[in-house]
Every structure is written in structure tokens, then in C-alpha cells.
Amino acid sequence: MEPAPITDSKVLFEIVSTKMPFGRYEGTLICDLPESYIVWFKQKGFPKGRLGILLETMYEIELNGLNELLRPLKKDFGK
């Protein structure tokens, strides 16, 4: 699965507005998931579909130290 381009602002908005629908961190915004949880998905395999794209993009953001990209969006989203 190819991660969505980080330049896609819709994907970035979804990362700060979508909550994890299952698992240990159910209800947590994708952008607030612990790095270790995202790395675990990288090792075990990301889910299929849009959620997998969001998680894989968040992994790339974490890996490349680009978390600052999310701050303005998170602020605009009101979280």
C-alpha cells in the first residue's frame, strides 16, 4: 500500500480529525496515537482501506519528524 502524498491536505486533515475505530486506542485521534502503536502496525501490516492510508501516512510523518505539519491543522480542528 502506497502512503498518500503528504502534500494532500485532505489526508492531513483526516489524520487530525479521524479517531481510531478499534483496538487499544479506540477513540484516539490518529495524530495522537503513540508512535509505538503506529510502528506496531508497520511491522504487522496496516489495515486495508482509508484507515490504512491514514496510519501509513502518520507513520511516514513520524519517521521523518514532520509532526509540526499537523499543529496548524489540529489547532484549526479545535483539538
C-alpha positions, 0 to 999 in steps of 0.5 A, spaced: 500 500 500 502 506 497 502 512 503 498 518 500 502 524 498 503 528 504 502 534 500 494 532 500 491 536 505 485 532 505 489 526 508 492 531 513 486 533 515 483 526 516 489 524 520 487 530 525 480 529 525 479 521 524 479 517 531 481 510 531 475 505 530 478 499 534 483 496 538 487 499 544 486 506 542 479 506 540 477 513 540 484 516 539 485 521 534 490 518 529 495 524 530 495 522 537 496 515 537 503 513 540 508 512 535 509 505 538 502 503 536 503 506 529 510 502 528 506 496 531 502 496 525 508 497 520 511 491 522 504 487 522 501 490 516 496 496 516 489 495 515 486 495 508 482 501 506 482 509 508 484 507 515 490 504 512 492 510 508 491 514 514 496 510 519 501 509 513 501 516 512 502 518 520 507 513 520 511 516 514 510 523 518 513 520 524 519 517 521 521 523 518 519 528 524 514 532 520 509 532 526 509 540 526 505 539 519 499 537 523 499 543 529 496 548 524 491 543 522 489 540 529 489 547 532 484 549 526 480 542 528 479 545 535 483 539 538 
